[in-house]
């Protein structure tokens, strides 16, 4: 939906919580976009309601950005390791979709 289309709606809702968005849609109806990883926490009946975006497989990437003088390399490596270990292995394949740019 374009910004113009969204501005013509009688409301605008933003949330930092995926769970809040899901509950809002459950109660009020409609639909929302959620990341694939959020499906892992859903019941099987809720998963049946989820639909994939047709003809495109959008994916996100996580980047670790530090200053050039950041000296705590072991902390970065530990953080990187924890992130990689918490994501399902099939989601780590860089060829599985197109990275979506967020602004």
N, CA, C and O atoms as a GROMACS GRO file, in nm:
protein
  412
    1UNK      N    1   0.084  -0.116   0.000
    1UNK     CA    2   0.000   0.000   0.000
    1UNK      C    3   0.090   0.124   0.000
    1UNK      O    4   0.186   0.131   0.077
    2UNK      N    5   0.060   0.220  -0.085
    2UNK     CA    6   0.140   0.341  -0.092
    2UNK      C    7   0.108   0.434   0.025
    2UNK      O    8   0.008   0.416   0.093
    3UNK      N    9   0.195   0.533   0.047
    3UNK     CA   10   0.170   0.629   0.154
    3UNK      C   11   0.041   0.706   0.129
    3UNK      O   12  -0.033   0.736   0.222
    4UNK      N   13   0.014   0.736   0.001
    4UNK     CA   14  -0.110   0.807  -0.032
    4UNK      C   15  -0.232   0.723   0.003
    4UNK      O   16  -0.330   0.775   0.059
    5UNK      N   17  -0.227   0.593  -0.029
    5UNK     CA   18  -0.339   0.505   0.004
    5UNK      C   19  -0.356   0.493   0.155
    5UNK      O   20  -0.468   0.494   0.205
    6UNK      N   21  -0.244   0.483   0.226
    6UNK     CA   22  -0.251   0.470   0.372
    6UNK      C   23  -0.307   0.597   0.436
    6UNK      O   24  -0.382   0.590   0.534
    7UNK      N   25  -0.271   0.713   0.380
    7UNK     CA   26  -0.320   0.838   0.439
    7UNK      C   27  -0.469   0.857   0.417
    7UNK      O   28  -0.531   0.936   0.487
    8UNK      N   29  -0.527   0.785   0.321
    8UNK     CA   30  -0.671   0.798   0.298
    8UNK      C   31  -0.753   0.706   0.390
    8UNK      O   32  -0.875   0.716   0.393
    9UNK      N   33  -0.686   0.618   0.463
    9UNK     CA   34  -0.756   0.532   0.557
    9UNK      C   35  -0.805   0.613   0.676
    9UNK      O   36  -0.744   0.715   0.710
   10UNK      N   37  -0.913   0.570   0.741
   10UNK     CA   38  -0.964   0.646   0.855
   10UNK      C   39  -0.881   0.630   0.981
   10UNK      O   40  -0.913   0.691   1.084
   11UNK      N   41  -0.776   0.551   0.977
   11UNK     CA   42  -0.689   0.531   1.094
   11UNK      C   43  -0.550   0.492   1.049
   11UNK      O   44  -0.529   0.454   0.934
   12UNK      N   45  -0.455   0.501   1.141
   12UNK     CA   46  -0.320   0.452   1.118
   12UNK      C   47  -0.272   0.390   1.247
   12UNK      O   48  -0.286   0.450   1.354
   13UNK      N   49  -0.218   0.271   1.241
   13UNK     CA   50  -0.175   0.201   1.361
   13UNK      C   51  -0.034   0.151   1.340
   13UNK      O   52  -0.004   0.087   1.239
   14UNK      N   53   0.054   0.179   1.435
   14UNK     CA   54   0.190   0.129   1.434
   14UNK      C   55   0.218   0.062   1.566
   14UNK      O   56   0.170   0.106   1.671
   15UNK      N   57   0.295  -0.045   1.562
   15UNK     CA   58   0.327  -0.116   1.685
   15UNK      C   59   0.467  -0.173   1.676
   15UNK      O   60   0.513  -0.211   1.569
   16UNK      N   61   0.535  -0.177   1.788
   16UNK     CA   62   0.666  -0.239   1.794
   16UNK      C   63   0.655  -0.386   1.832
   16UNK      O   64   0.755  -0.458   1.834
   17UNK      N   65   0.534  -0.431   1.864
   17UNK     CA   66   0.513  -0.568   1.908
   17UNK      C   67   0.437  -0.647   1.802
   17UNK      O   68   0.325  -0.611   1.765
   18UNK      N   69   0.497  -0.753   1.754
   18UNK     CA   70   0.432  -0.840   1.656
   18UNK      C   71   0.309  -0.905   1.718
   18UNK      O   72   0.205  -0.917   1.654
   19UNK      N   73   0.322  -0.946   1.843
   19UNK     CA   74   0.210  -1.009   1.914
   19UNK      C   75   0.091  -0.915   1.922
   19UNK      O   76  -0.024  -0.957   1.906
   20UNK      N   77   0.117  -0.787   1.948
   20UNK     CA   78   0.008  -0.688   1.954
   20UNK      C   79  -0.062  -0.677   1.820
   20UNK      O   80  -0.185  -0.672   1.814
   21UNK      N   81   0.014  -0.674   1.712
   21UNK     CA   82  -0.047  -0.667   1.579
   21UNK      C   83  -0.134  -0.789   1.551
   21UNK      O   84  -0.244  -0.777   1.498
   22UNK      N   85  -0.085  -0.905   1.586
   22UNK     CA   86  -0.160  -1.029   1.563
   22UNK      C   87  -0.290  -1.026   1.644
   22UNK      O   88  -0.396  -1.061   1.592
   23UNK      N   89  -0.283  -0.986   1.770
   23UNK     CA   90  -0.404  -0.979   1.853
   23UNK      C   91  -0.502  -0.876   1.798
   23UNK      O   92  -0.624  -0.898   1.801
   24UNK      N   93  -0.451  -0.764   1.750
   24UNK     CA   94  -0.536  -0.660   1.693
   24UNK      C   95  -0.614  -0.714   1.573
   24UNK      O   96  -0.734  -0.692   1.561
   25UNK      N   97  -0.544  -0.786   1.485
   25UNK     CA   98  -0.609  -0.844   1.367
   25UNK      C   99  -0.708  -0.953   1.409
   25UNK      O  100  -0.817  -0.963   1.352
   26UNK      N  101  -0.672  -1.034   1.507
   26UNK     CA  102  -0.764  -1.137   1.557
   26UNK      C  103  -0.895  -1.074   1.605
   26UNK      O  104  -1.003  -1.126   1.577
   27UNK      N  105  -0.883  -0.965   1.677
   27UNK     CA  106  -1.001  -0.903   1.736
   27UNK      C  107  -1.081  -0.819   1.637
   27UNK      O  108  -1.204  -0.825   1.634
   28UNK      N  109  -1.011  -0.740   1.556
   28UNK     CA  110  -1.078  -0.643   1.469
   28UNK      C  111  -1.093  -0.689   1.324
   28UNK      O  112  -1.170  -0.630   1.248
   29UNK      N  113  -1.021  -0.795   1.286
   29UNK     CA  114  -1.026  -0.841   1.148
   29UNK      C  115  -0.919  -0.773   1.064
   29UNK      O  116  -0.844  -0.690   1.114
   30UNK      N  117  -0.913  -0.809   0.939
   30UNK     CA  118  -0.814  -0.752   0.849
   30UNK      C  119  -0.692  -0.841   0.838
   30UNK      O  120  -0.699  -0.962   0.860
   31UNK      N  121  -0.580  -0.779   0.805
   31UNK     CA  122  -0.455  -0.855   0.791
   31UNK      C  123  -0.337  -0.765   0.823
   31UNK      O  124  -0.349  -0.642   0.827
   32UNK      N  125  -0.223  -0.828   0.846
   32UNK     CA  126  -0.099  -0.755   0.871
   32UNK      C  127   0.017  -0.840   0.819
   32UNK      O  128   0.000  -0.959   0.792
   33UNK      N  129   0.131  -0.779   0.805
   33UNK     CA  130   0.252  -0.851   0.765
   33UNK      C  131   0.330  -0.885   0.891
   33UNK      O  132   0.349  -0.801   0.978
   34UNK      N  133   0.376  -1.009   0.898
   34UNK     CA  134   0.460  -1.050   1.010
   34UNK      C  135   0.581  -1.125   0.953
   34UNK      O  136   0.572  -1.184   0.846
   35UNK      N  137   0.692  -1.121   1.024
   35UNK     CA  138   0.809  -1.196   0.977
   35UNK      C  139   0.786  -1.347   0.990
   35UNK      O  140   0.714  -1.393   1.078
   36UNK      N  141   0.849  -1.420   0.902
   36UNK     CA  142   0.837  -1.566   0.900
   36UNK      C  143   0.874  -1.627   1.034
   36UNK      O  144   0.813  -1.726   1.076
   37UNK      N  145   0.972  -1.572   1.101
   37UNK     CA  146   1.018  -1.625   1.229
   37UNK      C  147   0.907  -1.621   1.334
   37UNK      O  148   0.908  -1.702   1.428
   38UNK      N  149   0.812  -1.528   1.321
   38UNK     CA  150   0.701  -1.518   1.416
   38UNK      C  151   0.609  -1.640   1.408
   38UNK      O  152   0.536  -1.668   1.504
   39UNK      N  153   0.611  -1.711   1.298
   39UNK     CA  154   0.527  -1.830   1.283
   39UNK      C  155   0.565  -1.939   1.382
   39UNK      O  156   0.482  -2.021   1.421
   40UNK      N  157   0.691  -1.940   1.423
   40UNK     CA  158   0.737  -2.044   1.517
   40UNK      C  159   0.664  -2.039   1.651
   40UNK      O  160   0.654  -2.140   1.720
   41UNK      N  161   0.612  -1.921   1.688
   41UNK     CA  162   0.543  -1.905   1.815
   41UNK      C  163   0.391  -1.917   1.803
   41UNK      O  164   0.320  -1.896   1.901
   42UNK      N  165   0.342  -1.949   1.685
   42UNK     CA  166   0.197  -1.956   1.662
   42UNK      C  167   0.147  -2.099   1.674
   42UNK      O  168   0.220  -2.195   1.651
   43UNK      N  169   0.021  -2.111   1.711
   43UNK     CA  170  -0.042  -2.243   1.713
   43UNK      C  171  -0.062  -2.290   1.569
   43UNK      O  172  -0.058  -2.211   1.475
   44UNK      N  173  -0.084  -2.419   1.553
   44UNK     CA  174  -0.104  -2.474   1.419
   44UNK      C  175  -0.226  -2.411   1.351
   44UNK      O  176  -0.224  -2.387   1.231
   45UNK      N  177  -0.332  -2.386   1.427
   45UNK     CA  178  -0.452  -2.327   1.368
   45UNK      C  179  -0.424  -2.184   1.321
   45UNK      O  180  -0.477  -2.141   1.218
   46UNK      N  181  -0.342  -2.110   1.393
   46UNK     CA  182  -0.304  -1.974   1.351
   46UNK      C  183  -0.214  -1.979   1.228
   46UNK      O  184  -0.226  -1.895   1.138
   47UNK      N  185  -0.124  -2.077   1.224
   47UNK     CA  186  -0.034  -2.090   1.109
   47UNK      C  187  -0.113  -2.111   0.981
   47UNK      O  188  -0.072  -2.066   0.874
   48UNK      N  189  -0.226  -2.181   0.990
   48UNK     CA  190  -0.308  -2.205   0.871
   48UNK      C  191  -0.365  -2.075   0.814
   48UNK      O  192  -0.398  -2.068   0.695
   49UNK      N  193  -0.377  -1.972   0.897
   49UNK     CA  194  -0.429  -1.843   0.852
   49UNK      C  195  -0.322  -1.759   0.783
   49UNK      O  196  -0.355  -1.665   0.710
   50UNK      N  197  -0.196  -1.791   0.805
   50UNK     CA  198  -0.086  -1.714   0.747
   50UNK      C  199  -0.072  -1.748   0.599
   50UNK      O  200  -0.081  -1.864   0.560
   51UNK      N  201  -0.048  -1.648   0.519
   51UNK     CA  202  -0.029  -1.664   0.375
   51UNK      C  203   0.105  -1.604   0.335
   51UNK      O  204   0.148  -1.503   0.390
   52UNK      N  205   0.168  -1.667   0.239
   52UNK     CA  206   0.295  -1.614   0.186
   52UNK      C  207   0.264  -1.508   0.080
   52UNK      O  208   0.158  -1.511   0.016
   53UNK      N  209   0.356  -1.416   0.062
   53UNK     CA  210   0.343  -1.316  -0.043
   53UNK      C  211   0.373  -1.385  -0.176
   53UNK      O  212   0.476  -1.450  -0.192
   54UNK      N  213   0.282  -1.372  -0.270
   54UNK     CA  214   0.293  -1.441  -0.397
   54UNK      C  215   0.404  -1.380  -0.484
   54UNK      O  216   0.422  -1.259  -0.488
   55UNK      N  217   0.475  -1.465  -0.553
   55UNK     CA  218   0.576  -1.428  -0.654
   55UNK      C  219   0.698  -1.354  -0.600
   55UNK      O  220   0.779  -1.305  -0.679
   56UNK      N  221   0.713  -1.344  -0.469
   56UNK     CA  222   0.832  -1.282  -0.411
   56UNK      C  223   0.855  -1.343  -0.273
   56UNK      O  224   0.760  -1.378  -0.202
   57UNK      N  225   0.980  -1.356  -0.236
   57UNK     CA  226   1.013  -1.408  -0.104
   57UNK      C  227   1.098  -1.304  -0.033
   57UNK      O  228   1.221  -1.312  -0.036
   58UNK      N  229   1.033  -1.205   0.031
   58UNK     CA  230   1.111  -1.102   0.098
   58UNK      C  231   1.181  -1.155   0.222
   58UNK      O  232   1.122  -1.230   0.300
   59UNK      N  233   1.306  -1.117   0.241
   59UNK     CA  234   1.381  -1.155   0.359
   59UNK      C  235   1.448  -1.032   0.418
   59UNK      O  236   1.467  -0.932   0.349
   60UNK      N  237   1.484  -1.041   0.545
   60UNK     CA  238   1.557  -0.933   0.612
   60UNK      C  239   1.695  -0.983   0.647
   60UNK      O  240   1.718  -1.103   0.656
   61UNK      N  241   1.785  -0.891   0.666
   61UNK     CA  242   1.918  -0.930   0.713
   61UNK      C  243   1.952  -0.850   0.837
   61UNK      O  244   1.902  -0.740   0.858
   62UNK      N  245   2.037  -0.908   0.918
   62UNK     CA  246   2.083  -0.842   1.041
   62UNK      C  247   2.228  -0.803   1.019
   62UNK      O  248   2.308  -0.884   0.972
   63UNK      N  249   2.261  -0.681   1.053
   63UNK     CA  250   2.399  -0.633   1.040
   63UNK      C  251   2.449  -0.587   1.176
   63UNK      O  252   2.375  -0.528   1.254
   64UNK      N  253   2.575  -0.612   1.202
   64UNK     CA  254   2.641  -0.560   1.321
   64UNK      C  255   2.730  -0.446   1.275
   64UNK      O  256   2.822  -0.466   1.195
   65UNK      N  257   2.704  -0.328   1.324
   65UNK     CA  258   2.779  -0.209   1.283
   65UNK      C  259   2.847  -0.150   1.406
   65UNK      O  260   2.783  -0.125   1.508
   66UNK      N  261   2.976  -0.128   1.394
   66UNK     CA  262   3.052  -0.069   1.505
   66UNK      C  263   3.143   0.040   1.450
   66UNK      O  264   3.160   0.054   1.329
   67UNK      N  265   3.201   0.116   1.541
   67UNK     CA  266   3.300   0.215   1.499
   67UNK      C  267   3.430   0.143   1.464
   67UNK      O  268   3.451   0.028   1.504
   68UNK      N  269   3.515   0.209   1.391
   68UNK     CA  270   3.643   0.149   1.351
   68UNK      C  271   3.734   0.118   1.470
   68UNK      O  272   3.820   0.031   1.463
   69UNK      N  273   3.713   0.190   1.578
   69UNK     CA  274   3.801   0.172   1.694
   69UNK      C  275   3.742   0.077   1.798
   69UNK      O  276   3.794   0.068   1.909
   70UNK      N  277   3.635   0.007   1.764
   70UNK     CA  278   3.574  -0.087   1.857
   70UNK      C  279   3.672  -0.201   1.882
   70UNK      O  280   3.710  -0.272   1.789
   71UNK      N  281   3.713  -0.218   2.007
   71UNK     CA  282   3.819  -0.315   2.038
   71UNK      C  283   3.768  -0.445   2.098
   71UNK      O  284   3.846  -0.538   2.116
   72UNK      N  285   3.642  -0.452   2.128
   72UNK     CA  286   3.590  -0.571   2.195
   72UNK      C  287   3.540  -0.674   2.093
   72UNK      O  288   3.422  -0.707   2.088
   73UNK      N  289   3.634  -0.721   2.012
   73UNK     CA  290   3.605  -0.815   1.903
   73UNK      C  291   3.542  -0.944   1.955
   73UNK      O  292   3.456  -1.001   1.888
   74UNK      N  293   3.584  -0.991   2.072
   74UNK     CA  294   3.528  -1.116   2.126
   74UNK      C  295   3.380  -1.100   2.159
   74UNK      O  296   3.302  -1.195   2.143
   75UNK      N  297   3.340  -0.981   2.204
   75UNK     CA  298   3.198  -0.957   2.232
   75UNK      C  299   3.118  -0.962   2.102
   75UNK      O  300   3.010  -1.022   2.097
   76UNK      N  301   3.171  -0.900   1.996
   76UNK     CA  302   3.104  -0.905   1.865
   76UNK      C  303   3.090  -1.048   1.815
   76UNK      O  304   2.984  -1.087   1.766
   77UNK      N  305   3.196  -1.124   1.826
   77UNK     CA  306   3.193  -1.263   1.780
   77UNK      C  307   3.091  -1.344   1.860
   77UNK      O  308   3.020  -1.427   1.803
   78UNK      N  309   3.084  -1.321   1.991
   78UNK     CA  310   2.986  -1.392   2.076
   78UNK      C  311   2.844  -1.353   2.037
   78UNK      O  312   2.756  -1.439   2.029
   79UNK      N  313   2.820  -1.224   2.012
   79UNK     CA  314   2.688  -1.177   1.970
   79UNK      C  315   2.650  -1.237   1.835
   79UNK      O  316   2.537  -1.284   1.817
   80UNK      N  317   2.744  -1.236   1.741
   80UNK     CA  318   2.720  -1.295   1.610
   80UNK      C  319   2.684  -1.443   1.623
   80UNK      O  320   2.590  -1.491   1.559
   81UNK      N  321   2.758  -1.512   1.704
   81UNK     CA  322   2.733  -1.655   1.725
   81UNK      C  323   2.594  -1.680   1.783
   81UNK      O  324   2.523  -1.770   1.738
   82UNK      N  325   2.554  -1.600   1.882
   82UNK     CA  326   2.421  -1.615   1.943
   82UNK      C  327   2.310  -1.588   1.843
   82UNK      O  328   2.210  -1.660   1.840
   83UNK      N  329   2.327  -1.486   1.760
   83UNK     CA  330   2.227  -1.454   1.658
   83UNK      C  331   2.216  -1.570   1.560
   83UNK      O  332   2.105  -1.615   1.530
   84UNK      N  333   2.329  -1.618   1.510
   84UNK     CA  334   2.327  -1.728   1.412
   84UNK      C  335   2.269  -1.855   1.472
   84UNK      O  336   2.201  -1.930   1.402
   85UNK      N  337   2.294  -1.881   1.599
   85UNK     CA  338   2.242  -2.001   1.664
   85UNK      C  339   2.092  -1.993   1.694
   85UNK      O  340   2.026  -2.095   1.711
   86UNK      N  341   2.038  -1.872   1.700
   86UNK     CA  342   1.896  -1.856   1.732
   86UNK      C  343   1.806  -1.856   1.608
   86UNK      O  344   1.684  -1.866   1.620
   87UNK      N  345   1.864  -1.845   1.491
   87UNK     CA  346   1.788  -1.842   1.366
   87UNK      C  347   1.788  -1.982   1.306
   87UNK      O  348   1.893  -2.045   1.298
   88UNK      N  349   1.671  -2.032   1.262
   88UNK     CA  350   1.668  -2.164   1.197
   88UNK      C  351   1.765  -2.170   1.078
   88UNK      O  352   1.776  -2.075   1.001
   89UNK      N  353   1.833  -2.281   1.066
   89UNK     CA  354   1.938  -2.295   0.963
   89UNK      C  355   1.889  -2.265   0.822
   89UNK      O  356   1.962  -2.206   0.743
   90UNK      N  357   1.765  -2.304   0.790
   90UNK     CA  358   1.714  -2.280   0.654
   90UNK      C  359   1.698  -2.131   0.625
   90UNK      O  360   1.694  -2.091   0.508
   91UNK      N  361   1.690  -2.048   0.729
   91UNK     CA  362   1.676  -1.904   0.709
   91UNK      C  363   1.811  -1.836   0.687
   91UNK      O  364   1.815  -1.716   0.657
   92UNK      N  365   1.919  -1.908   0.702
   92UNK     CA  366   2.052  -1.848   0.686
   92UNK      C  367   2.100  -1.852   0.541
   92UNK      O  368   2.203  -1.792   0.510
   93UNK      N  369   2.028  -1.919   0.452
   93UNK     CA  370   2.065  -1.927   0.311
   93UNK      C  371   2.039  -1.793   0.244
   93UNK      O  372   1.924  -1.750   0.234
   94UNK      N  373   2.144  -1.728   0.197
   94UNK     CA  374   2.131  -1.595   0.138
   94UNK      C  375   2.056  -1.598   0.004
   94UNK      O  376   2.011  -1.493  -0.043
   95UNK      N  377   2.042  -1.714  -0.056
   95UNK     CA  378   1.976  -1.723  -0.186
   95UNK      C  379   1.826  -1.754  -0.175
   95UNK      O  380   1.760  -1.772  -0.276
   96UNK      N  381   1.773  -1.759  -0.054
   96UNK     CA  382   1.634  -1.800  -0.037
   96UNK      C  383   1.532  -1.691  -0.061
   96UNK      O  384   1.412  -1.717  -0.062
   97UNK      N  385   1.577  -1.567  -0.081
   97UNK     CA  386   1.483  -1.459  -0.106
   97UNK      C  387   1.553  -1.329  -0.139
   97UNK      O  388   1.675  -1.324  -0.151
   98UNK      N  389   1.473  -1.225  -0.152
   98UNK     CA  390   1.525  -1.092  -0.185
   98UNK      C  391   1.522  -1.005  -0.060
   98UNK      O  392   1.417  -0.991   0.004
   99UNK      N  393   1.636  -0.946  -0.026
   99UNK     CA  394   1.645  -0.861   0.094
   99UNK      C  395   1.557  -0.738   0.074
   99UNK      O  396   1.565  -0.670  -0.029
  100UNK      N  397   1.472  -0.711   0.174
  100UNK     CA  398   1.384  -0.596   0.172
  100UNK      C  399   1.455  -0.481   0.240
  100UNK      O  400   1.499  -0.494   0.354
  101UNK      N  401   1.465  -0.369   0.174
  101UNK     CA  402   1.527  -0.250   0.230
  101UNK      C  403   1.428  -0.177   0.318
  101UNK      O  404   1.316  -0.151   0.274
  102UNK      N  405   1.464  -0.144   0.441
  102UNK     CA  406   1.379  -0.070   0.534
  102UNK      C  407   1.438   0.068   0.551
  102UNK      O  408   1.560   0.084   0.556
  103UNK      N  409   1.351   0.166   0.561
  103UNK     CA  410   1.399   0.304   0.576
  103UNK      C  411   1.354   0.359   0.708
  103UNK      O  412   1.383   0.474   0.740
   0.00000   0.00000   0.00000
